[in-house]
Structures are given as structure tokens and as C-alpha cells.
Amino acid sequence: MSSNFKTFFLLAFLTVLLVVAGRLIGGTQGAVIAFILALIMNVVSFWFSDKIVLKRYRAQEVTRDDNSRLYGIVERLVQNAGMPMPKVYIVPDSTPNAFATGRNPRHAAVAATQGILSLLNDEELAGVMAHELTHVKNRDTLTSTVAATLVGAITLLGQMGRTGSSSRNPMVYIGILLLPLAAMLIRMAVSRTREYSADQGGAKISGYPLGLANALNKLAHGSAANPTSRGKPSDSHLFIVNPFMGGLQSLLSTHPPMAERIKRLQAMA
């Protein structure tokens, strides 16, 4: 099953869950209200996502005039990919990681931490930044926003059901408890699917499948040894590896198993 088809299937399943939750918990009117509220919150987040995230992590923009190693690598990659040049940022954080944000390829930004610049060689760094550019090219921020809107609506319906439901039907109580959890699990599955797709696209753009595989191996160990103390766990899906390790973050990860990601890249090589 292709990544795009799997993503479409998961989003369609989320839509079905929203309809079921609406009729079970809040009726048609409750479902519409919950969807509109979730949509407003996520559209605002989507439209200003680049500014919000970059400010949160105190990212500093670099340009061609800065003679930046990172900028030069990204510039070469976008030429390979036939993409518009995004803004490039460096995050003053020793945790090795990278992320992409922005609502579309013409309003995008890619960022890398000081930690990843110190840890990876040029081939490995090119693989990582190509992965992030693939997220931009695939408009994965939009996909994440759609998934978040549907999950947010289902979660709101669950909250409405817990506080306002007078039904004695046991199915209603089961729905109130299980539908938000199911929606969250599907959203994580969407995120993992997009990560696999970005790995594949990044390997093709950079031409270094093993470079990205080696980078992921280093990043897995580096992030575990030095998890970030800044930001919010809800941002974890933005990063190439989860920077918030331990607890439920390890159990309910937005990222696929690292060993499987590396295995697929090695098979490409």
C-alpha cells in the first residue's frame, strides 16, 4: 500500500469516527459544533505554524551571505528537487535534530539544531535536510492539520459527552471513552506513514540512502542521551526524531520504529 493511499485511508477512517462520535455523543449538531471549533483552532495554527514553532525554539535565520554550511547544503538539495528555496534556520540547542514547517513550499522553513550540525558529516546532514524538504514538498503540514482537526473534533465530542450526556445506553459511555483514544492512535499512524514517505523522498533527493540511515542511527542515540528541555511534546511530529524521550512519549510515538526506518533505507541503497 502506497504512503499516499494509506494516508488517505487513515484520514477517511478519522472522518468516519467523527460521524460516529457525533451521532453517538452529541448528535449531528454537536458534531458540527465540535468540528468547527477544532477547525478554527487548527487553521490558525496551520497559517502561523512557521512563526509559532521558530519562535518557540529561538531559531535564528541564516542566509547565503552567512557562508553557512547548512544553507549551502539546503540550496543544493532544492536544486535537485526543483523546489523553491525555503528559509533556513539554526536552533541553539545541543540536542541533535531537525524539522520543517510552513503552510506550503513557497512559505516554508527548515531548521537544524547546533547539535545535529556538530554530530553529522555533510552526506548525513544532506540526507536529513532532504527528508525535511520532502515534508515540505508533500505538504505534510497540511496533512497533519487535517488529521489534528478531525482528532480535535472527536476529542471535544468526548469531553461534551463526559460532562453533558444523560444517556443510560452503555454504548454511549464506551464511545465517550474509546473514540478519542482511537482517533489519537490513527493520527499517530498518519504521522508515521508520512515519516516513512519523507525518508524515501529524502533518500532520492539527496542520493544518499545510507547517509540518511547513518544519520538516523546517530540521531536516535544522540537524542536519547541528550533530550531537549525546550518546547512542547505536541511538537514531536515536526522533528525527524522524537526529541521528547521517556514515558508515554516512547510508547505513543509519532515516529516509526527507528530500526525499521534504517532497514528500509538500507534496502533502497
Secondary structure, DSSP 8 states (H G I E B T S, - for coil): --HHHHHHHHHHHHHHHHHHHIIIIIHHHHHHHHHHHHHHHHHHHHHTHHHHHHHHTT-EEE-GGGT-HHHHHHHHHHHHHT----EEEEE--SS--EEEEEEETTEEEEEEEHHHHHH--HHHHHHHHHHHHHHHHTTHHHHHHHHHHHHHHHHHHHHHHHHH-----HHHHHHHHHHHHHHHHHHHHHHHHHHHHHHHHHHHHHS-HHHHHHHHHHHHHHHHHS--SSS-GGGGGGBSS-SS-STHHHHS-SS--HHHHHHHHHHH-
